[in-house]
Amino acid sequence: MMKIVFYTGCIVMLTMAVSCKKFLDKEPSSAFDERYIFSDVPNATSAVVGAYEPLTHQQAYGSRLSLMYPYDNDEMIGVTNTSAPDNSSRDLSRYNLQATNAQLPGPFQQLYVGIERANTCIKNIPAMELYSKGSATEQQQLRRLHGEALTLRAQYYFELIRNWGDVPAQYEPSIDQPDLFLPKTDRDSIYGRILNDLKLAAELVPWRNEPGVAADERITKGAVKGLRARIALFRGGYSLRRASRQMERAADYPEYYKIAREECADIIQRRDKHTLNPSFQAVFKDGLDAYKQDPYGEVIFEIAMATGLTGNLGYYDGPRFYVAGNAGQLGNSSIRVIPTYFYSFDSLDTRRDVTTAPYYNNADKTKTVQTMVNMVSGKFRADWITPAPTTTTQQLGINWPVLRFSDVLLMFAEAENELNNGPTAAAIAAYEEVRKRGFKGNETKIGLTPATKATFFSALVSERSFEFGGEGIRKYDLIRWNLLHQKIQETRANYTKMMKREPPYNNLPQAMYYKTGSPTVIWGNSLYQPTPGTPPAGYAKANWVSSITASWITNVAQLFTPNRSELLPIPQTSLEANHKLTQDYGY
């Protein structure tokens, strides 16, 4: 996989350009900096790569936005290292948030760093003489850079909105702003702006694998259209509003479902650019975890991480592991699978054993199965990395997938169902394509697809969970459907039934036997039948349903409060820095 190299020289100049206005200067030094940076295609490229760079930080998708902010939900829970409030990651997971929480300021500020850099590129690239008078190749390259910057800004604003709701918005570099103390902007206004920006960006960037388009992580047309579809569904979905402090959906929401349907349909028609990888496991084990790009283009947009520098995927969330010469296990295993989620999968669904990992790795590469409550998120695994890690760094360099083609198919199916008051043949085909891939080898056993609007929507809610578990999507899906509180309550209720051995969980094994000394998990008894009396020779025992306690159930989104917890409080440091910024939603 060709990795984007993040240049720093132009980033430093961009930072200097926006730091302040020197009103005594006849010509601010930043004017020279911008003229130099945007004087030719290579420098302009470096500037746009600098606008990508904030995505990779630990305060962005390197850790916080990918591995902490999406939890707890009805699939997995975040860090559980203490039972007491810690005003940091545990309180983030349990929805016990204060404005002073240590995990809030970094991501909030990091997203605005990205916006600032994108704004500088959006201002200057179209103003370059080469943009309109350069060679055909130069004009094409600069148009692409312009489209990438527009898309990056949209992604940064989208992440701000889905976590904080209404936020300050500016679309010019800070050096050009008469007043940097901005109040909150209504999110619908921001949505309108970035949806229009993405419509333009789609005209500026090429499709994947067009002649001259390198195989790297830069944004291409499929990514722009897919992100526009996703953002349109959020604009058309429910969100917590400042005035009412209630979850609401605007009356014009169908217009945004139409945008999502159109954009997804465009991508679906270009199977030469993007389609499903025939193997669900291969997307992760043979692609992202192996530092290779999927030849099918299923991963439409991924954020490039660098080993030893960015990206905690596989260390923070996956099963623990060893590296050569290290005496102890590495990794935090901080994202744990809720047992009810594991058992929500059909036994024939291949996605279950990719999404969940019930083991830790031993030094000799064999597996030790953990108790069921210590099962961890499994798509990003150090033991799947190729070549295997050789250092103890926490930054394993696994790319973060922002958008996959399966999401495009399911968004299309959702929009079709909503707009046509029930699933069309095209919606069913899109839904079944994803489901059949999940049941590869047993496609004929997936059952009939629901035929009414309500039942098809319910099936989509489940299917998106099976498909995207551990990818930072579920919590936000449930919010836009106004289902997060309901699903949390259902999870706690079902978790309690499982602990009490009540139907439909009454026949599950209290313990599981697994083969010792094996490089893969080999079960010695059924995951769906009571545990036999003694393990076979060569097998060890791991507590399974018997490992569930009331405290594990209490942990799940412990202090979630509807019509409040759907959004985060503005960080206290930002409130203190901007007197026009307000705290809302009951915080």
C-alpha positions in Angstrom: 0.0 0.0 0.0 1.3 3.4 -0.9 1.1 5.6 2.3 0.6 9.3 2.1 3.7 11.1 3.5 2.8 13.9 5.8 5.0 16.9 5.0 5.7 19.4 7.8 7.5 22.3 6.1 4.4 23.9 4.6 2.4 23.0 7.7 4.7 25.2 9.8 4.2 28.1 7.4 0.4 27.6 7.4 0.4 27.7 11.2 2.4 30.9 11.1 0.0 32.3 8.6 -3.0 32.0 10.9 -1.5 32.8 14.3 -2.2 36.5 14.4 -2.6 39.7 12.5 0.2 42.2 12.6 -1.7 45.3 12.1 1.4 47.5 11.9 2.8 45.6 9.0 1.9 47.0 5.6 1.9 43.5 4.3 1.5 40.6 6.8 4.3 38.0 6.6 1.5 35.5 6.0 0.8 37.0 2.6 4.3 36.0 1.5 3.9 32.6 3.1 0.7 31.9 1.2 2.1 33.1 -2.1 5.1 30.8 -1.7 3.1 27.8 -0.6 0.5 28.2 -3.4 3.0 29.0 -6.1 3.1 25.6 -7.8 1.5 22.2 -7.8 4.1 20.4 -5.5 3.8 23.1 -2.8 0.0 23.2 -3.0 0.0 19.4 -2.8 2.1 19.6 0.4 -0.4 22.1 1.8 -3.3 19.7 1.2 -1.4 16.8 2.6 -1.0 19.0 5.7 -4.8 19.4 5.8 -5.1 15.6 5.9 -2.5 15.3 8.7 -4.8 16.3 11.6 -6.9 13.2 10.9 -4.1 10.9 12.0 -3.4 12.3 15.4 -4.1 10.5 18.7 -6.7 13.3 19.3 -8.4 12.4 16.1 -8.8 9.0 14.4 -5.5 7.7 15.7 -7.3 7.1 19.0 -10.0 9.3 20.5 -12.5 9.7 17.6 -12.1 6.0 16.5 -11.6 4.1 19.7 -13.0 6.2 22.6 -15.8 8.5 21.4 -18.0 5.7 19.8 -18.5 3.8 23.1 -20.5 2.6 25.0 -23.2 1.3 22.6 -25.3 -1.8 22.3 -22.3 -3.8 20.8 -19.3 -3.0 22.8 -18.1 -1.0 25.9 -15.1 1.2 26.4 -12.5 1.1 29.1 -13.5 -0.5 32.4 -10.2 -0.1 34.4 -11.8 1.4 37.5 -15.2 1.5 39.2 -14.8 5.1 40.3 -15.3 8.2 38.1 -12.0 9.3 36.6 -13.1 12.4 34.6 -11.4 10.8 31.5 -11.9 7.8 29.3 -14.0 5.7 31.7 -16.4 8.6 32.2 -16.6 9.1 28.5 -17.7 5.5 28.0 -20.2 5.6 30.9 -21.7 9.0 29.8 -20.6 10.5 33.0 -19.3 13.6 31.4 -18.3 17.1 32.7 -16.9 19.9 30.6 -13.6 19.4 32.4 -13.2 15.8 31.1 -9.6 15.2 30.0 -10.7 13.6 26.7 -12.7 16.5 25.4 -10.3 19.4 24.6 -7.9 17.6 22.3 -10.3 16.3 19.7 -12.4 19.5 19.7 -9.3 21.6 19.0 -7.8 19.0 16.6 -10.8 19.2 14.3 -10.6 23.0 14.1 -6.9 22.6 13.2 -8.0 20.5 10.3 -10.6 23.1 9.3 -8.1 25.9 9.5 -5.7 24.1 7.2 -8.5 23.1 4.8 -9.8 26.7 4.7 -6.3 28.0 3.8 -6.2 25.5 0.9 -9.8 26.3 -0.2 -9.0 30.0 -0.3 -5.7 29.9 -2.1 -5.8 27.0 -4.6 -8.6 28.3 -6.9 -6.8 31.7 -6.8 -3.6 30.3 -8.2 -2.8 31.4 -11.7 -2.1 27.8 -12.7 -5.7 26.8 -11.6 -7.1 28.5 -14.8 -4.0 29.1 -16.9 -1.7 26.2 -16.2 -1.2 23.2 -18.4 -4.1 20.7 -18.6 -2.2 18.4 -16.2 -1.6 21.3 -13.7 -5.2 22.4 -13.8 -6.4 18.8 -13.3 -4.1 18.3 -10.3 -5.1 21.6 -8.7 -8.8 20.9 -9.2 -8.3 17.6 -7.4 -6.5 19.3 -4.6 -9.3 21.8 -4.3 -11.9 19.0 -4.1 -9.8 17.1 -1.5 -9.7 20.2 0.7 -13.4 20.8 0.4 -14.0 17.1 1.4 -11.6 17.3 4.3 -13.3 20.4 5.7 -16.7 18.6 5.4 -15.4 15.6 7.3 -14.0 17.8 10.1 -17.3 19.7 10.5 -19.3 16.5 10.3 -17.3 15.0 13.2 -17.8 18.2 15.2 -21.5 18.2 14.6 -22.2 14.5 15.4 -20.3 14.9 18.7 -21.2 18.5 19.8 -24.2 19.6 17.7 -24.2 23.3 16.9 -20.6 24.6 16.9 -18.8 27.8 15.7 -18.2 27.7 12.0 -15.9 29.7 9.8 -15.1 29.1 6.1 -12.2 31.5 5.7 -8.7 31.3 7.2 -8.4 32.9 10.6 -6.1 35.6 9.2 -9.1 36.9 7.2 -11.6 36.8 10.0 -12.5 40.2 11.5 -13.6 38.5 14.8 -12.3 35.1 15.9 -14.8 34.9 18.8 -17.6 33.2 17.1 -20.9 32.0 18.6 -22.4 28.6 17.7 -23.8 28.2 14.2 -26.9 26.1 13.7 -25.9 22.7 12.5 -28.4 22.7 9.6 -26.6 25.7 8.2 -23.3 23.9 8.4 -24.8 20.8 6.9 -26.1 22.8 4.0 -22.7 24.4 3.3 -20.8 21.1 3.4 -23.3 19.2 1.3 -22.9 21.9 -1.4 -19.2 21.7 -1.0 -19.2 18.0 -1.5 -21.3 18.3 -4.6 -18.7 20.6 -6.1 -15.8 18.4 -4.8 -17.3 15.4 -6.6 -16.8 17.3 -9.9 -13.2 18.0 -9.1 -11.7 14.7 -7.9 -11.1 11.6 -10.0 -12.5 8.1 -9.5 -10.2 5.5 -8.0 -7.9 3.7 -10.4 -8.3 6.2 -13.2 -5.2 6.7 -15.4 -2.7 8.7 -13.4 -4.4 8.2 -10.0 -2.0 6.5 -7.6 -3.0 3.7 -5.3 -2.9 5.6 -2.0 -5.2 7.0 0.7 -6.0 10.3 -1.0 -9.7 11.1 -1.5 -11.3 10.1 -4.7 -14.8 10.5 -6.2 -16.3 7.5 -4.5 -15.2 8.8 -1.1 -16.8 12.3 -1.8 -20.1 10.8 -2.9 -20.2 8.3 -0.1 -19.5 10.9 2.5 -22.1 13.2 1.0 -24.6 10.4 1.3 -23.7 9.7 4.9 -23.9 13.4 5.9 -27.2 13.7 4.1 -28.7 10.9 6.2 -27.5 12.6 9.3 -29.0 15.9 8.2 -32.2 13.9 7.5 -32.0 12.1 10.8 -32.7 12.9 14.5 -30.5 15.1 16.5 -30.6 16.8 19.9 -31.6 20.4 19.5 -30.6 23.3 21.7 -33.9 25.1 21.9 -36.1 22.2 22.8 -33.5 19.9 24.4 -35.3 17.1 22.6 -34.3 14.7 19.8 -36.0 16.0 16.7 -36.0 15.4 12.9 -36.8 18.2 10.5 -39.9 18.0 8.3 -37.8 18.2 5.1 -35.8 15.1 5.9 -37.0 13.2 2.8 -35.0 15.7 0.6 -31.8 14.5 2.3 -32.7 10.8 1.9 -33.0 11.6 -1.8 -29.5 13.0 -1.9 -28.2 9.9 -0.1 -30.0 7.6 -2.6 -28.7 9.4 -5.6 -25.1 9.5 -4.4 -25.1 5.8 -3.4 -26.7 4.8 -6.7 -23.9 6.6 -8.6 -21.3 4.6 -6.7 -23.1 1.3 -7.0 -23.2 1.7 -10.8 -19.4 1.9 -10.9 -18.4 -1.6 -10.0 -15.2 -1.1 -11.8 -14.2 1.4 -9.1 -15.8 0.0 -5.9 -17.4 -3.3 -5.0 -17.5 -5.8 -2.1 -14.5 -7.9 -1.4 -15.8 -11.5 -1.6 -14.3 -12.2 1.8 -15.4 -10.1 4.9 -12.3 -11.3 6.8 -10.0 -10.3 4.0 -11.0 -6.7 4.2 -9.3 -6.6 7.6 -6.9 -9.4 7.9 -5.5 -9.3 4.4 -6.1 -5.6 3.8 -6.0 -3.1 6.6 -4.1 -5.2 9.1 -1.6 -6.3 6.4 -1.0 -2.7 5.3 -2.4 -3.5 1.8 -5.2 -1.8 -0.1 -8.2 -3.9 -1.0 -8.0 -4.6 -4.7 -11.8 -4.4 -4.9 -11.9 -0.9 -3.6 -14.3 -1.8 -0.8 -12.5 0.5 1.6 -13.5 3.7 -0.1 -11.9 6.1 2.3 -9.2 5.2 4.9 -7.0 7.4 7.0 -3.3 6.6 6.6 -1.5 5.8 9.8 2.3 5.3 10.2 3.9 2.6 12.4 5.5 4.2 15.5 3.9 7.6 14.8 0.1 7.4 14.5 -2.8 5.1 15.1 -3.5 2.9 18.2 -5.7 0.5 16.3 -4.8 -3.1 17.3 -3.1 -2.0 20.5 -5.9 -0.2 22.3 -8.8 -2.4 21.1 -7.7 -5.8 19.9 -6.4 -9.0 21.7 -3.1 -8.7 23.6 0.0 -9.9 21.9 3.8 -10.4 22.2 6.6 -9.3 20.0 10.0 -11.0 19.6 12.2 -10.5 22.6 9.4 -9.0 24.8 8.7 -10.7 28.1 5.1 -9.7 28.5 1.8 -9.2 26.8 1.2 -5.9 25.0 -2.0 -4.1 24.2 -4.8 -2.6 26.3 -7.8 -4.7 25.0 -9.9 -1.8 26.1 -12.9 -2.3 23.9 -14.9 -5.3 25.1 -17.7 -7.1 23.3 -21.0 -7.2 25.1 -22.0 -10.9 25.2 -25.5 -10.2 23.9 -23.9 -8.7 20.8 -21.9 -11.9 20.2 -25.0 -14.0 20.5 -27.0 -11.6 18.2 -25.1 -13.0 15.2 -26.4 -16.1 13.5 -24.0 -19.0 14.0 -23.4 -19.1 10.2 -22.5 -15.4 9.9 -18.8 -15.2 9.2 -18.6 -11.7 10.5 -19.0 -12.8 14.1 -15.5 -14.2 14.5 -13.9 -11.3 12.6 -15.7 -8.6 14.7 -15.1 -10.4 18.0 -11.9 -11.9 19.5 -12.3 -14.2 22.6 -8.6 -14.7 23.1 -5.2 -13.3 24.1 -2.0 -14.3 22.3 0.8 -16.1 24.0 4.5 -15.7 23.3 4.5 -18.9 21.2 1.6 -17.6 19.1 -0.9 -19.9 20.6 -4.2 -18.6 22.0 -5.6 -18.5 25.5 -9.4 -18.0 25.5 -10.6 -15.4 28.0 -13.8 -15.3 29.9 -16.8 -14.2 27.8 -17.0 -10.7 29.5 -13.4 -10.1 28.5 -13.9 -10.8 24.8 -12.6 -7.9 22.7 -13.1 -6.0 19.5 -11.5 -8.1 16.8 -11.2 -6.3 13.4 -7.9 -4.7 14.2 -5.5 -7.3 15.6 -1.8 -7.1 16.1 -1.6 -10.9 15.5 -3.1 -10.3 12.0 -0.5 -7.6 11.1 1.7 -8.7 8.2 4.7 -8.5 8.7 4.3 -9.1 12.4 5.2 -6.2 14.8 8.8 -6.2 15.9 8.7 -3.3 18.4 6.6 -2.5 21.5 5.2 0.7 20.0 1.5 1.4 20.6 1.2 3.0 17.2 0.9 -0.1 15.0 0.1 1.8 11.8 -3.2 0.2 10.9 -5.3 2.5 8.8 -8.7 3.6 10.0 -11.6 2.8 7.6 -13.9 5.8 7.3 -16.2 4.4 4.6 -16.7 1.0 3.0 -18.7 0.0 0.0 -21.0 -2.2 2.1 -22.0 1.1 3.9 -22.9 2.5 0.5 -25.1 -0.5 -0.3 -26.9 -0.3 3.1 -27.3 3.5 3.0 -28.9 3.1 -0.5 -31.3 0.4 0.9 -32.2 2.6 3.8 -33.0 5.6 1.6 -35.0 3.5 -0.9 -37.0 2.0 1.9 -37.8 5.4 3.5 -38.6 7.2 0.2 -40.8 4.4 -1.2 -42.6 3.5 2.0 -41.1 0.0 1.8 -38.2 -1.9 0.2 -37.9 -1.8 -3.5 -36.3 -4.6 -5.5 -33.2 -2.5 -5.7 -33.2 -2.0 -1.9 -33.6 -5.7 -1.3 -30.8 -6.5 -3.7 -28.4 -4.1 -2.0 -29.3 -5.4 1.5 -29.0 -9.0 0.4 -25.6 -8.4 -1.3 -24.1 -7.4 2.1 -25.9 -10.2 4.0 -24.9 -12.9 1.5 -21.3 -12.0 1.8 -21.6 -12.3 5.5 -23.0 -15.8 5.1 -20.5 -16.8 2.5 -20.9 -20.6 1.9 -24.3 -20.6 3.5 -26.1 -17.9 1.4 -29.2 -20.0 0.9 -29.8 -20.1 4.7 -30.1 -16.3 5.3 -33.9 -16.5 5.3 -36.5 -14.2 3.6 -35.9 -10.5 3.5 -38.6 -8.5 5.3 -41.1 -6.9 2.9 -42.7 -4.0 4.9 -41.1 -0.6 5.6 -40.9 -1.2 9.4 -39.6 -4.7 9.2 -37.1 -3.9 6.5 -35.8 -0.9 8.5 -35.5 -3.1 11.6 -33.5 -5.6 9.5 -31.2 -2.8 8.3 -30.7 -1.7 11.9 -29.4 -5.2 12.7 -27.5 -5.7 9.5 -25.5 -2.5 10.0 -24.6 -3.7 13.5 -23.4 -7.1 12.1 -21.4 -5.4 9.3 -19.8 -2.4 11.1 -19.2 -3.5 14.7 -16.0 -2.0 16.1 -15.7 0.6 13.3 -17.0 3.6 15.2 -20.4 3.7 13.4 -23.0 2.1 15.6 -23.5 4.8 18.3 -24.0 7.5 15.7 -26.4 5.4 13.6 -28.5 4.9 16.7 -28.5 8.6 17.5 -29.6 9.6 14.0 -32.4 7.0 14.3 -33.2 8.1 17.8 -32.7 4.6 19.0 -29.7 4.9 21.3 -31.6 5.0 24.6 -33.9 2.2 23.5 -31.1 -0.1 22.4 -29.1 0.5 25.6 -32.2 -0.5 27.7 -32.7 -3.6 25.5 -29.1 -4.5 25.9 -29.2 -4.3 29.7 -32.5 -6.3 29.8 -31.1 -9.0 27.6 -27.8 -9.1 29.4 -29.7 -9.7 32.6 -31.7 -12.5 31.1 -28.4 -14.1 29.9 -26.9 -13.8 33.4 -30.1 -15.4 34.9 -30.1 -18.1 32.3 -33.6 -17.0 31.1 -34.9 -17.6 27.5 -33.7 -17.2 24.9 -30.3 -17.6 26.6 -31.2 -20.6 28.9 -29.3 -23.2 26.9 -26.0 -21.3 26.5 -22.8 -22.8 27.9 -21.7 -21.7 31.3 -18.1 -22.5 30.3 -16.3 -23.2 27.1 -13.5 -25.7 26.5 -10.7 -24.8 24.0 -7.8 -26.7 22.6 -4.5 -25.7 24.3 -1.3 -25.0 22.3 -3.3 -24.1 19.2 -2.5 -21.0 17.0 -6.3 -20.7 16.4 -9.2 -21.0 18.7 -10.6 -24.6 18.5 -13.7 -25.1 20.6 -14.3 -28.4 22.4 -18.0 -27.9 23.0 -20.9 -26.0 21.4 -21.4 -22.3 21.8 -25.1 -22.9 21.8 -25.6 -25.9 24.1 -25.1 -26.4 27.8 -21.5 -27.3 28.8 -20.7 -31.0 29.1 -19.3 -32.3 32.4 -15.6 -32.6 31.6 -13.4 -31.1 28.9 -11.8 -33.4 26.3 -8.1 -34.3 26.7 -5.9 -31.4 25.7 -8.6 -28.8 26.3 -8.7 -26.1 28.9 -11.7 -24.3 30.5 -12.8 -20.7 30.2 -15.8 -19.3 32.1 -18.4 -18.2 29.6 -21.9 -17.2 30.7 -20.9 -17.8 34.2 -18.5 -14.9 34.0 -21.3 -12.4 33.8 -22.0 -10.4 37.0 -24.4 -7.5 37.8 -21.5 -5.0 37.7 -20.8 -5.9 34.0 -24.5 -5.1 33.2 -24.4 -1.9 35.2 -21.3 -0.8 33.2 -23.2 -0.6 29.9 -23.7 3.1 29.2 -24.2 3.4 32.9 -25.3 7.1 33.2 -26.7 7.6 29.8 -29.5 10.2 29.9 -31.8 10.6 26.9 -32.1 14.1 25.4 -28.7 15.0 26.9 -26.1 12.3 26.4 -26.5 12.1 22.7 -24.1 15.1 22.5 -20.9 15.9 24.4 -20.3 19.1 26.5 -18.2 21.8 25.0 -14.7 21.5 26.7 -14.2 24.0 29.5 -11.0 25.3 28.0 -12.9 26.3 24.8 -15.6 28.0 26.8 -13.0 30.0 28.7 -11.2 30.9 25.5 -14.3 32.2 23.7 -16.8 34.3 25.6 -19.4 33.9 22.8 -19.5 30.1 23.1 -22.3 28.6 25.3 -22.8 25.3 27.1 -26.1 23.6 26.2 -28.1 20.4 26.4 -28.2 20.5 30.2 -24.5 20.3 30.8 
